[in-house]
Amino acid sequence: MYVVLLNYTAPIEEIDYALPDHVEWLNKQYEHGHFLASGARNPRTGGVIITRPMARGKLDAILASDPFSVKHLAKYEVIEFSPTKTAPELRLVNEAVPH
């Protein structure tokens, strides 16, 4: 499982211009079952994505297809972790905890 921190590298006006394409990309990742949660950081310096467990190479390829990446508008910090405790409503997505 990963937490991805997006850090904007462009002015917010450029981010806003590319945001509809980024949202469409996010929607596709949810449809494919890759992402669990996402949203803007506060203050608005980037975003956060929580992913399902997957191979790191697959995640890197997914992130490389983000319009923010393609247009060089954001950099990504990827944090891998293995959750050992999960709220009841998240147990079904936690492969590390027996169901």
C-alpha positions, 0 to 999 in steps of 0.5 A: 500500500502506498501514500503518494504526496504530490507537490506542485512545481508550477503556479496554481493557475497552471495547476487549475488549467490542467485540473480537469485532465487530472480529475479524469485520470484520477477517475480512471484509476478508481475505475481500475481499482488502483486508488482508495482515496485522494484529495488536495492538501491544505494549504493547496501545495499539492495532493495526496493519494492512497493506493491499494497494494501493487508492485512499485513499478506499476505505481510508477507507471500509473503516476507517470501517466498523470497529466500533472506529471506529463506536463511537469506540474508536480513531483511525487513522493511515494511512501510504501507502508504495510498497515498492521491495523485498519479501521473496520470499514477498511479491512477489506482493502488491507491485504496484510490483515486476515479477513 
